[in-house]
Amino acid sequence: MDALSETLRVVHLIGAIFINARFTAPWCYQSPRADSAAPLLEPDAERVVIFHLITEGECYVELEGEPPVRLMAGDAVVFPQGHAHRMTSRPGLAPAQGGRLDAVLSRRPRQISYGGGGATTRLLCGYLACDARLARLLLGGLPPVLKVNVRGSNAGMWLESSVRYALAEARSPRPGGAGVLAKLAEVLFIEMLRLYMNEQHEGRTGWLAAVADRIVGAALSALHKSPAQAWTVEELARVANTSRSVLAERFQQMVGSSPMQYLTTWRMMLAANLLSGSNAPLSRIAEDVGYQTDTAFIRAFRREFGSPPATWRRNQTRREPRQVQ
């Protein structure tokens, strides 16, 4: 299993489409910072990542201090660092004065239709809620706006048509429509990341770029395949068919940490998944993620999560299960 698939297997993702919009030019819509919208979108989430999919027409996305980005039908944009932004029919327009955000999001997916009566643009607004560590891992090193075209792949075209169908089903009296839409939002987000990885250019950094890199990607694949192994940088360099110094330098440059620091972080994410998803004893979990003693495991887990694993597990158990809206 590749590093991206393995990572997505062990982390908990929650996705949703929260706005289905039809705008007619001229129009401008202000989207707040993700951290201010998060308590309304997914109250228990540590991190919320906003994305938009243009299904008809064209528009621009504007961020403070960045040049406008033109979007066409089939384009999707993700805001990895959660920046506030404007979606607009042309750059420079003042955003409309809409209703309070809590009122807009009180019913999801919210149908929005407004504008000056000109050319039509349809877009979907969605989000992915995830653990803050996953967000740092997957989205670190990415630009403020990540743009891909989902119609450039068969999977993307299927997803777009499936999301449209699920939106119609979410408004029907048949049960399960909202649940299907939520799962499709998750898959759509993952497909955006995969498409971005396929569009790698020289000089990109971050985890997604590292996975696609010949040297660092080989090391990451080895770490994810066998996290309990007593890896050294020398052994990883042999797997990646390079020198120790080249691997260490390139890994630090692309991922933002050393290979051994990354291994510890990944082991802790695996341990958290096992703690929350099973009743396995701590000694078994410690061994499964590469620690020979409970003491070393507890010390590493406390550094990463701020509490010992037994306490962390109890706190996770007390959390109320999320209700699908």
C-alpha positions in Angstrom: 0.0 0.0 0.0 1.4 3.4 -0.9 2.1 6.2 1.7 -1.0 8.2 0.8 -3.4 5.3 0.9 -1.8 4.1 4.2 -2.1 7.5 5.7 -5.8 7.8 4.7 -6.5 4.4 6.1 -5.5 5.2 9.6 -6.9 8.7 10.0 -10.5 9.8 10.6 -11.9 12.1 7.9 -15.3 13.8 7.9 -16.5 15.6 4.7 -19.5 17.5 3.7 -20.9 19.8 1.0 -22.4 22.8 2.8 -23.3 25.2 0.0 -24.8 24.6 -3.5 -24.7 28.0 -5.2 -26.0 29.5 -8.5 -24.6 33.0 -9.1 -25.3 35.3 -12.0 -22.8 38.1 -13.0 -21.9 40.4 -11.5 -21.5 38.7 -8.1 -19.0 38.4 -5.3 -19.1 36.0 -2.3 -16.9 36.3 0.8 -15.7 33.1 2.5 -14.4 33.5 6.1 -11.2 31.9 7.5 -11.7 28.2 8.0 -11.0 28.4 11.7 -13.9 30.9 12.2 -16.3 28.7 10.2 -15.1 25.4 11.8 -17.2 25.6 15.0 -20.3 25.9 12.8 -19.3 23.3 10.2 -17.8 20.6 12.5 -17.7 21.6 16.2 -15.5 18.8 17.4 -12.9 19.0 14.5 -9.4 20.1 15.2 -9.0 21.4 11.7 -11.4 22.2 8.8 -10.2 22.6 5.2 -12.5 24.4 2.8 -12.7 23.6 -0.9 -14.9 24.7 -3.9 -15.8 22.9 -7.1 -17.0 24.9 -10.2 -19.6 22.9 -12.0 -20.7 25.5 -14.6 -19.4 28.8 -16.0 -16.3 30.6 -14.7 -15.2 32.9 -11.9 -12.2 34.1 -9.9 -10.8 33.4 -6.5 -9.1 36.3 -4.6 -6.9 36.2 -1.6 -5.3 39.1 0.2 -1.9 39.7 -1.2 -2.2 37.1 -4.0 -3.1 37.6 -7.7 -6.6 36.5 -8.7 -6.9 32.9 -9.9 -9.3 32.2 -12.8 -11.5 29.2 -12.4 -13.4 27.3 -15.2 -16.0 24.6 -15.0 -14.4 21.4 -13.6 -11.8 23.3 -11.6 -11.6 22.7 -7.9 -9.7 24.9 -5.4 -8.5 24.0 -1.9 -7.3 26.4 0.8 -4.7 24.4 2.7 -3.9 27.1 5.3 -7.6 28.1 5.7 -7.3 31.7 4.3 -10.3 33.9 4.0 -11.1 34.5 0.3 -13.6 35.9 -2.2 -15.2 34.0 -5.1 -16.3 36.5 -7.7 -17.4 36.9 -11.3 -14.6 39.4 -11.8 -11.7 40.7 -9.7 -12.2 43.9 -7.6 -16.0 43.6 -6.8 -17.2 44.3 -3.3 -18.7 41.2 -1.6 -22.4 41.0 -1.1 -23.7 41.6 2.4 -25.1 38.1 3.2 -26.8 36.7 6.2 -25.1 35.6 9.4 -22.9 32.6 8.9 -24.7 30.5 11.5 -28.0 31.2 9.7 -26.6 30.3 6.3 -25.2 27.0 7.6 -28.2 26.1 9.7 -29.5 23.8 6.9 -27.0 21.9 4.8 -26.5 21.8 1.9 -27.7 25.3 1.7 -29.1 26.5 -1.7 -27.9 30.0 -2.6 -29.0 31.9 -5.7 -28.1 35.5 -6.3 -26.4 38.0 -8.6 -27.1 40.6 -11.3 -28.7 38.4 -13.9 -25.8 37.9 -16.3 -23.7 34.8 -17.0 -24.3 31.9 -14.7 -21.8 30.2 -12.5 -22.6 27.2 -10.3 -20.3 26.0 -7.6 -20.2 23.7 -4.6 -18.6 24.6 -1.3 -17.4 21.7 0.8 -15.1 20.9 3.7 -12.9 18.2 5.1 -12.6 17.9 8.9 -9.6 16.1 10.2 -7.0 15.8 13.0 -4.6 18.7 13.1 -1.6 16.4 12.8 -3.0 15.0 9.5 -3.6 18.5 8.2 0.1 19.4 9.0 1.2 16.2 7.3 -0.8 16.3 4.1 -1.1 20.0 3.6 2.2 21.3 4.9 4.2 23.2 2.2 1.3 23.7 -0.1 0.5 27.1 -1.7 -2.3 29.3 -0.2 -4.6 28.2 -3.1 -4.3 24.7 -4.6 -6.1 24.4 -8.0 -6.8 21.2 -10.0 -9.2 20.3 -12.8 -11.3 17.2 -11.8 -12.6 16.8 -15.4 -9.0 15.9 -16.4 -9.5 12.4 -14.9 -12.2 9.8 -15.3 -12.5 9.5 -11.6 -13.0 13.3 -11.2 -15.7 13.3 -13.9 -17.5 10.4 -12.2 -17.2 12.2 -8.8 -18.7 15.4 -10.2 -21.7 13.7 -11.6 -22.1 11.6 -8.5 -22.0 14.7 -6.3 -24.7 16.3 -8.4 -26.9 13.2 -8.0 -26.3 13.1 -4.3 -27.3 16.7 -3.9 -30.6 15.9 -5.5 -31.0 12.9 -3.3 -30.2 15.0 -0.2 -33.3 17.0 -0.9 -35.5 14.0 -1.5 -37.5 12.2 1.2 -35.5 9.0 0.7 -33.2 8.2 3.6 -29.4 8.2 3.4 -28.9 11.1 0.9 -26.9 13.2 3.3 -24.7 10.3 4.3 -23.9 9.5 0.6 -23.1 13.2 0.0 -20.7 13.3 2.9 -18.8 10.3 1.7 -18.6 11.7 -1.8 -17.2 15.0 -0.4 -14.4 13.0 1.3 -13.6 11.1 -1.9 -13.7 14.3 -4.0 -11.1 15.9 -1.6 -8.8 12.9 -1.8 -9.1 12.9 -5.6 -8.0 16.6 -5.6 -4.9 15.7 -3.7 -4.1 12.9 -6.1 -4.5 15.1 -9.1 -2.2 17.7 -7.5 0.4 15.0 -6.9 0.2 14.1 -10.6 0.9 17.7 -11.5 4.2 17.9 -9.7 6.7 20.6 -10.8 10.3 21.2 -9.9 10.8 23.0 -6.6 7.6 22.0 -4.9 7.9 21.0 -1.3 5.5 19.4 1.3 4.4 15.9 2.0 2.4 15.4 -1.2 5.5 16.5 -3.3 7.7 14.2 -1.1 5.5 11.2 -1.8 5.9 11.7 -5.5 9.7 12.3 -5.3 11.9 9.3 -6.3 14.2 9.5 -3.3 12.0 10.8 -0.5 9.0 8.9 -1.7 10.9 5.6 -1.5 11.9 6.3 2.1 8.3 7.3 3.0 6.9 4.2 1.4 9.3 2.1 3.5 8.4 3.8 6.7 4.7 3.5 6.1 5.0 -0.2 5.1 7.0 -1.2 8.1 6.7 1.4 10.9 7.7 -1.0 13.7 11.1 -1.7 12.1 14.1 -0.2 13.9 15.0 2.1 11.0 18.1 4.1 10.7 18.9 6.8 8.1 21.5 4.5 6.6 19.0 1.7 6.0 16.5 4.2 4.5 19.2 5.5 2.2 19.8 2.0 0.9 16.1 1.5 0.2 16.0 4.9 -1.6 19.2 4.0 -3.5 21.0 7.2 -2.4 23.5 8.4 0.2 22.7 9.1 3.8 23.5 12.8 3.4 21.4 13.2 0.3 18.4 11.5 1.8 18.6 13.5 5.1 19.0 16.8 3.3 16.2 16.2 0.7 13.8 14.7 3.3 14.3 17.8 5.6 13.8 20.1 2.6 10.6 18.5 1.4 8.9 17.2 4.5 10.2 19.7 7.0 11.6 17.1 9.5 14.2 14.5 9.7 13.4 10.9 8.7 13.5 9.8 12.3 11.3 12.6 13.5 8.8 11.8 10.8 8.9 8.1 11.9 8.0 9.1 15.4 5.1 11.2 14.3 3.8 8.5 12.1 4.1 5.9 14.8 2.1 8.2 17.2 -0.6 8.6 14.6 -0.8 4.8 14.2 -0.9 4.4 18.0 -3.8 7.0 18.3 -5.7 5.1 15.7 -5.2 1.8 17.6 -6.1 3.3 20.9 -9.3 4.8 19.7 -10.4 1.9 17.5 -9.5 -1.1 19.6 -9.3 -2.4 23.1 -5.8 -3.7 22.7 -3.5 -3.4 25.7 -0.9 -0.6 25.7 1.9 -3.2 25.6 0.6 -4.6 22.4 0.1 -1.2 20.8 3.6 -0.2 21.8 5.0 -3.3 20.2 2.9 -2.8 17.0 4.3 0.7 16.5 7.9 -0.1 17.2 8.5 0.4 20.9 10.2 -2.3 23.0 9.1 -0.9 26.3 5.8 0.6 27.6 7.8 3.4 29.2 9.4 4.6 26.0 6.0 4.4 24.2 4.2 6.4 26.9 6.9 9.0 26.9 6.7 9.5 23.2 2.9 9.5 23.1 2.8 12.2 25.9 5.2 14.4 24.0 3.0 14.2 20.9 -0.5 14.4 22.4 0.0 16.1 25.8 -1.3 13.2 27.9 -0.4 9.5 28.4 -2.1 7.0 26.1 -4.4 5.5 28.7 -5.8 9.0 29.6 -6.1 9.9 25.9 -8.0 6.7 25.2 -10.5 7.4 28.0 -11.1 10.9 26.8 -11.7 9.7 23.3 -14.2 7.1 24.6 -16.2 9.9 26.4 -16.7 11.9 23.3 -20.2 11.7 21.9 -20.5 10.1 18.5 -21.1 12.6 15.7 -24.6 12.8 14.2 -24.8 13.0 10.4 -26.7 16.1 9.4 
